[in-house]
Amino acid sequence: MGLIMGSSSEQFKVTSSGRKPSTLHFAGTGVFVTRGFVPKGATVAMYPGTVYQAYEPILLQSIGNPFVFRCIDGVLIDGNDKGISKMVFKSCSGRDRLGPFMMSDTSWLTASPQNPLAVGQYVNNCSNEWPANVCYQEYDVPDKFPIELRQYLPNINYSLDIQRPLRCVVLVSLRDIKAGEELFSNYFTIVR
């Protein structure tokens, strides 16, 4: 998986795969900058998954699931790409299809993602040795967001009947990050 972002003068690539273990012992997969550098303030990843309002049930999906992200207002995003979490995401995504338009990107559940930003669930928590270099920022997708572009968003609401905008969480760089560096966040820091 990878992400290539560019501005007029800078370009970088971020990857996450099972082939590149985290620099933290026993942390599993990590997300790395593999080319160029990430400038401070750049969006480097998105936290994909099914979006649950604070009052919606997530008990079965949460059992043994390390990929449930809790937003400031209690909204939960289940970023697990396996098991019941995967089935729920695919079901909700199929339900919300509008004619030829998909309302979310399901490719993050496969080995060939269309949206390379959808790797935020693999960013590991910082440590004393490896301080945070990215932070989470919550973002509600406005109703006026073009329908034809929703197919690139790796999030879907669990309930169809809610009148709230779709919640997305992006990871933003806190400093310049060089090629070869792993992305680390502080699980307790969210920017509004």
Residue frames as qw, qx, qy, qz and C-alpha x, y, z in Angstrom:
[[0.000, 0.891, 0.454, 0.000, 0.00, 0.00, 0.00],
 [0.481, -0.099, 0.014, 0.871, 1.31, 3.46, -0.62],
 [0.097, 0.918, 0.339, -0.183, 0.57, 7.11, -0.88],
 [0.495, 0.111, 0.183, 0.842, 2.22, 9.57, -3.17],
 [0.020, -0.910, -0.354, 0.214, 1.42, 13.17, -2.36],
 [0.543, 0.128, 0.164, 0.814, 2.84, 16.21, -4.02],
 [0.045, 0.887, 0.207, -0.409, 2.77, 19.95, -3.93],
 [0.497, 0.859, -0.119, -0.009, 4.52, 22.25, -6.32],
 [0.200, 0.761, -0.594, 0.170, 7.88, 21.49, -4.76],
 [0.301, -0.373, 0.827, -0.295, 7.61, 18.43, -2.50],
 [0.808, 0.038, -0.428, -0.404, 6.64, 14.80, -3.01],
 [0.251, -0.390, 0.821, -0.332, 6.52, 11.89, -0.60],
 [0.699, -0.046, -0.628, -0.338, 5.38, 8.30, -0.40],
 [0.456, -0.356, 0.619, -0.530, 3.95, 6.57, 2.67],
 [0.634, 0.066, -0.713, -0.292, 3.49, 2.80, 2.90],
 [0.586, -0.321, 0.579, -0.467, 2.03, 0.23, 5.25],
 [0.797, 0.190, -0.500, -0.280, 2.40, -3.47, 4.72],
 [0.907, -0.398, 0.112, -0.078, 2.90, -6.69, 6.61],
 [0.851, 0.308, -0.128, 0.406, 6.32, -6.93, 4.97],
 [0.275, 0.526, -0.309, 0.743, 7.66, -3.95, 6.92],
 [0.561, -0.545, -0.585, 0.214, 7.44, -4.49, 10.68],
 [0.207, -0.949, -0.045, -0.232, 7.22, -1.59, 13.08],
 [0.375, 0.529, -0.539, 0.538, 10.35, -0.33, 14.81],
 [0.521, -0.444, 0.431, -0.588, 8.50, -0.91, 18.10],
 [0.079, 0.152, -0.984, 0.054, 8.98, -4.42, 19.42],
 [0.094, 0.334, 0.922, -0.174, 5.81, -6.56, 19.23],
 [0.279, 0.467, 0.177, -0.820, 3.83, -3.77, 17.52],
 [0.639, 0.460, 0.614, 0.045, 3.25, -5.60, 14.24],
 [0.484, 0.548, 0.384, 0.564, 2.85, -3.56, 11.06],
 [0.210, -0.619, -0.133, 0.745, 3.93, 0.07, 10.90],
 [0.453, 0.841, 0.277, 0.103, 3.37, 2.94, 8.48],
 [0.587, -0.380, 0.213, 0.682, 6.53, 4.43, 6.98],
 [0.342, 0.865, -0.133, -0.341, 7.60, 7.29, 4.75],
 [0.864, 0.008, 0.402, 0.303, 9.45, 5.48, 1.99],
 [0.535, 0.353, 0.292, 0.710, 10.37, 8.32, -0.35],
 [0.053, 0.679, 0.126, 0.721, 10.92, 12.09, -0.13],
 [0.174, -0.111, -0.641, 0.739, 9.76, 13.85, 2.99],
 [0.175, -0.725, -0.648, -0.156, 6.46, 14.87, 4.54],
 [0.107, 0.417, -0.158, 0.889, 6.21, 18.59, 5.34],
 [0.005, -0.224, -0.688, 0.691, 4.74, 19.72, 8.64],
 [0.410, 0.344, 0.246, -0.808, 0.95, 20.05, 8.45],
 [0.414, 0.205, -0.683, -0.566, 0.43, 17.55, 5.61],
 [0.858, -0.061, 0.243, -0.448, -2.32, 14.95, 5.68],
 [0.073, 0.479, -0.863, -0.143, -0.55, 11.59, 5.56],
 [0.145, -0.117, -0.981, -0.058, -3.32, 9.05, 6.25],
 [0.580, -0.284, -0.099, -0.757, -6.99, 8.46, 6.98],
 [0.271, -0.100, 0.884, -0.368, -8.51, 6.19, 9.62],
 [0.446, -0.042, -0.629, -0.635, -10.86, 3.95, 7.59],
 [0.070, -0.127, -0.952, 0.271, -13.86, 2.03, 8.84],
 [0.273, -0.618, -0.670, -0.307, -17.49, 1.87, 9.88],
 [0.009, -0.293, 0.282, -0.913, -18.63, 4.97, 11.78],
 [0.400, -0.513, -0.759, 0.036, -20.84, 4.32, 14.83],
 [0.233, -0.696, 0.038, -0.678, -22.65, 7.04, 16.74],
 [0.065, -0.377, 0.724, -0.574, -22.21, 6.93, 20.52],
 [0.665, -0.041, 0.425, -0.613, -25.60, 5.23, 21.00],
 [0.815, 0.317, -0.346, -0.339, -25.13, 2.50, 18.36],
 [0.892, -0.337, 0.299, -0.024, -24.17, -1.09, 19.27],
 [0.485, 0.688, -0.540, 0.009, -20.62, -2.26, 18.60],
 [0.692, -0.492, 0.493, -0.191, -20.21, -5.03, 21.18],
 [0.940, 0.123, 0.302, 0.098, -19.65, -7.97, 18.83],
 [0.615, 0.722, -0.089, 0.305, -17.39, -5.99, 16.50],
 [0.091, -0.862, 0.383, -0.319, -15.29, -4.73, 19.41],
 [0.885, -0.388, 0.257, -0.018, -14.40, -8.10, 20.94],
 [0.775, -0.195, 0.374, 0.471, -10.65, -8.59, 20.48],
 [0.496, 0.728, 0.276, 0.384, -10.53, -5.62, 18.11],
 [0.499, -0.446, -0.068, 0.740, -7.55, -3.25, 18.54],
 [0.244, 0.180, 0.409, 0.861, -8.76, -1.00, 15.67],
 [0.123, -0.808, -0.563, -0.122, -11.70, 0.83, 17.29],
 [0.293, 0.179, -0.112, 0.933, -10.99, 4.58, 17.35],
 [0.174, -0.746, -0.600, 0.231, -12.97, 6.77, 19.78],
 [0.210, 0.582, 0.143, 0.773, -13.57, 10.39, 18.75],
 [0.043, 0.147, -0.429, 0.890, -13.94, 13.26, 21.24],
 [0.545, -0.105, 0.055, -0.830, -17.76, 13.16, 21.08],
 [0.632, -0.087, 0.703, -0.313, -17.99, 9.37, 21.54],
 [0.794, 0.496, -0.154, -0.316, -18.31, 8.50, 17.84],
 [0.666, -0.355, 0.632, 0.177, -16.46, 5.24, 17.12],
 [0.605, 0.604, -0.401, -0.329, -14.69, 4.19, 13.93],
 [0.861, -0.189, 0.472, 0.021, -14.05, 0.48, 13.51],
 [0.326, 0.761, -0.476, -0.298, -10.96, 0.18, 11.31],
 [0.569, -0.241, 0.785, 0.050, -10.56, -3.60, 11.47],
 [0.483, 0.449, -0.484, -0.574, -10.20, -5.11, 7.98],
 [0.265, 0.096, -0.958, -0.053, -11.03, -8.66, 9.07],
 [0.042, -0.256, -0.902, 0.345, -13.88, -10.75, 10.48],
 [0.049, 0.723, 0.679, -0.116, -17.25, -9.28, 11.43],
 [0.085, -0.711, -0.006, 0.698, -15.93, -5.71, 11.12],
 [0.083, -0.211, 0.665, 0.711, -15.10, -6.33, 7.46],
 [0.040, 0.425, 0.873, 0.235, -18.52, -7.89, 6.82],
 [0.022, -0.777, -0.475, 0.413, -20.34, -4.95, 8.46],
 [0.070, -0.579, 0.246, 0.774, -18.37, -2.38, 6.44],
 [0.047, -0.021, 0.789, 0.612, -19.02, -4.17, 3.13],
 [0.014, 0.569, 0.822, 0.004, -22.71, -4.58, 3.97],
 [0.027, -0.786, -0.285, 0.548, -23.19, -0.90, 4.86],
 [0.091, -0.442, 0.454, 0.768, -21.24, 0.18, 1.78],
 [0.044, 0.197, 0.863, 0.462, -23.39, -1.95, -0.52],
 [0.008, -0.680, -0.695, 0.233, -26.56, -0.68, 1.16],
 [0.050, -0.776, -0.119, 0.617, -25.65, 2.97, 0.59],
 [0.356, 0.022, 0.606, 0.711, -24.84, 2.66, -3.11],
 [0.336, 0.660, 0.247, -0.625, -26.63, 5.33, -5.17],
 [0.734, 0.650, -0.043, -0.193, -27.11, 4.01, -8.70],
 [0.824, 0.404, -0.242, 0.314, -23.65, 3.69, -10.24],
 [0.088, 0.722, -0.406, 0.553, -22.05, 5.65, -7.37],
 [0.692, -0.260, -0.584, 0.335, -20.48, 3.93, -4.38],
 [0.289, -0.903, -0.046, -0.313, -20.71, 5.99, -1.20],
 [0.529, -0.730, 0.430, 0.047, -17.44, 4.64, 0.18],
 [0.459, 0.585, -0.665, -0.068, -14.20, 2.94, -0.80],
 [0.928, -0.286, 0.164, -0.173, -14.13, -0.76, 0.10],
 [0.776, 0.491, -0.346, 0.195, -10.75, -1.39, -1.51],
 [0.100, -0.682, 0.588, -0.423, -8.92, -0.72, 1.79],
 [0.827, -0.238, 0.408, -0.305, -10.22, -4.17, 2.81],
 [0.934, 0.345, 0.035, 0.082, -8.19, -5.76, -0.01],
 [0.726, -0.287, 0.223, 0.583, -4.53, -6.13, -0.92],
 [0.365, 0.269, 0.381, 0.806, -4.97, -3.51, -3.69],
 [0.024, -0.719, -0.474, 0.508, -6.43, -0.32, -2.16],
 [0.359, 0.705, 0.358, 0.496, -7.61, 2.47, -4.49],
 [0.174, -0.926, 0.059, -0.330, -7.21, 5.11, -1.76],
 [0.701, 0.195, -0.499, 0.471, -3.65, 4.77, -0.45],
 [0.140, -0.535, 0.340, -0.761, -4.44, 7.12, 2.44],
 [0.803, -0.371, -0.106, -0.455, -6.55, 4.42, 4.14],
 [0.730, 0.121, -0.588, 0.327, -3.77, 3.09, 6.40],
 [0.173, -0.651, 0.292, -0.679, -4.31, 5.19, 9.55],
 [0.865, -0.417, 0.009, -0.280, -5.35, 2.22, 11.66],
 [0.922, 0.062, -0.185, 0.335, -1.80, 0.84, 11.34],
 [0.181, 0.699, -0.324, 0.611, -0.07, 3.91, 12.78],
 [0.676, -0.273, -0.601, 0.327, 1.38, 2.85, 16.12],
 [0.398, -0.906, -0.135, -0.037, 1.30, 4.72, 19.42],
 [0.291, 0.766, -0.416, 0.394, 4.38, 6.75, 20.28],
 [0.833, -0.375, -0.295, 0.281, 6.83, 5.82, 23.03],
 [0.391, -0.845, 0.130, 0.341, 9.58, 7.54, 24.98],
 [0.546, -0.240, 0.548, 0.587, 12.07, 6.43, 22.33],
 [0.180, 0.290, 0.644, 0.685, 9.81, 7.27, 19.36],
 [0.139, 0.410, 0.384, -0.816, 7.79, 10.49, 19.96],
 [0.477, 0.657, 0.572, -0.118, 4.63, 11.32, 18.01],
 [0.210, -0.220, 0.401, 0.864, 5.17, 12.83, 14.58],
 [0.227, -0.320, -0.593, -0.703, 1.50, 12.80, 13.49],
 [0.230, 0.142, 0.629, -0.728, -1.79, 13.63, 15.22],
 [0.126, 0.476, 0.854, 0.167, -5.45, 12.81, 14.62],
 [0.178, 0.170, 0.036, -0.969, -7.84, 15.43, 13.29],
 [0.336, 0.459, 0.805, -0.169, -11.58, 14.78, 13.15],
 [0.129, 0.192, -0.361, -0.904, -13.44, 15.97, 10.07],
 [0.498, 0.446, 0.668, -0.327, -17.14, 15.83, 9.23],
 [0.240, 0.128, 0.658, 0.702, -17.72, 15.52, 5.49],
 [0.303, 0.300, 0.172, -0.888, -20.20, 18.26, 4.47],
 [0.622, 0.438, 0.604, -0.238, -23.49, 17.32, 2.78],
 [0.476, 0.816, -0.084, -0.317, -22.37, 19.27, -0.29],
 [0.339, -0.471, 0.751, 0.315, -19.39, 16.95, -0.84],
 [0.545, 0.367, -0.468, -0.592, -19.70, 15.67, -4.46],
 [0.912, -0.039, 0.282, -0.295, -21.42, 12.29, -4.72],
 [0.851, 0.473, -0.221, 0.059, -19.00, 11.11, -7.41],
 [0.268, 0.630, -0.602, 0.411, -16.04, 11.62, -5.02],
 [0.694, -0.457, 0.347, -0.435, -17.53, 9.73, -2.05],
 [0.977, 0.143, -0.157, -0.014, -16.27, 6.49, -3.62],
 [0.549, 0.492, -0.466, 0.489, -12.77, 7.50, -2.43],
 [0.362, -0.586, 0.408, -0.599, -13.71, 7.94, 1.25],
 [0.459, 0.098, -0.879, 0.090, -12.82, 4.86, 3.32],
 [0.128, 0.085, 0.698, -0.699, -15.62, 5.47, 5.85],
 [0.375, -0.346, -0.638, -0.577, -19.34, 4.62, 5.96],
 [0.439, -0.304, 0.377, -0.757, -22.04, 5.29, 8.56],
 [0.081, 0.039, 0.983, -0.159, -23.38, 2.20, 10.34],
 [0.285, 0.575, 0.682, -0.351, -26.93, 3.55, 10.31],
 [0.266, 0.379, 0.551, 0.694, -28.55, 4.80, 7.14],
 [0.145, -0.803, -0.528, -0.234, -31.22, 6.90, 8.86],
 [0.447, -0.587, -0.215, 0.640, -28.94, 9.31, 10.72],
 [0.282, 0.924, 0.208, 0.155, -28.89, 12.97, 9.79],
 [0.435, -0.782, 0.274, 0.354, -25.28, 13.54, 10.80],
 [0.500, 0.744, -0.417, -0.149, -22.47, 14.09, 8.31],
 [0.950, 0.082, -0.234, 0.187, -19.96, 11.31, 7.72],
 [0.450, -0.833, 0.311, 0.082, -17.11, 11.42, 10.24],
 [0.825, 0.405, -0.241, 0.311, -13.59, 10.99, 8.95],
 [0.554, -0.774, 0.205, 0.228, -10.37, 11.09, 10.93],
 [0.684, 0.650, -0.202, 0.261, -7.15, 12.12, 9.20],
 [0.746, -0.468, 0.002, 0.474, -3.58, 11.99, 10.44],
 [0.277, 0.938, -0.054, 0.202, -1.58, 15.20, 10.05],
 [0.739, 0.152, -0.302, 0.583, 2.20, 15.54, 10.36],
 [0.435, -0.862, -0.170, 0.195, 3.41, 17.47, 13.43],
 [0.264, -0.744, 0.418, 0.450, 6.84, 18.11, 11.93],
 [0.546, 0.583, -0.519, -0.304, 8.80, 17.39, 8.76],
 [0.845, -0.201, 0.491, -0.071, 9.21, 13.62, 8.43],
 [0.145, 0.623, -0.668, -0.381, 12.04, 12.11, 6.36],
 [0.815, 0.219, -0.467, -0.264, 12.14, 8.97, 4.22],
 [0.526, 0.158, -0.784, 0.289, 12.65, 5.85, 6.33],
 [0.163, -0.148, 0.579, -0.785, 10.84, 7.22, 9.37],
 [0.184, -0.418, -0.888, -0.050, 7.85, 5.41, 10.85],
 [0.290, -0.519, -0.131, -0.793, 4.71, 7.39, 11.66],
 [0.331, -0.263, -0.788, 0.448, 3.80, 7.51, 15.34],
 [0.290, -0.628, -0.239, -0.681, 0.78, 9.11, 16.95],
 [0.062, -0.085, 0.713, -0.694, -0.27, 9.81, 20.49],
 [0.198, -0.400, -0.863, -0.236, -3.51, 7.89, 20.95],
 [0.206, -0.667, -0.581, 0.418, -4.68, 10.55, 23.40],
 [0.080, -0.471, 0.088, 0.874, -4.14, 13.62, 21.21],
 [0.348, 0.588, 0.668, 0.294, -6.81, 14.81, 18.80],
 [0.087, -0.173, 0.077, 0.978, -6.90, 18.18, 17.05],
 [0.310, 0.651, 0.650, -0.241, -10.34, 19.73, 16.50]]
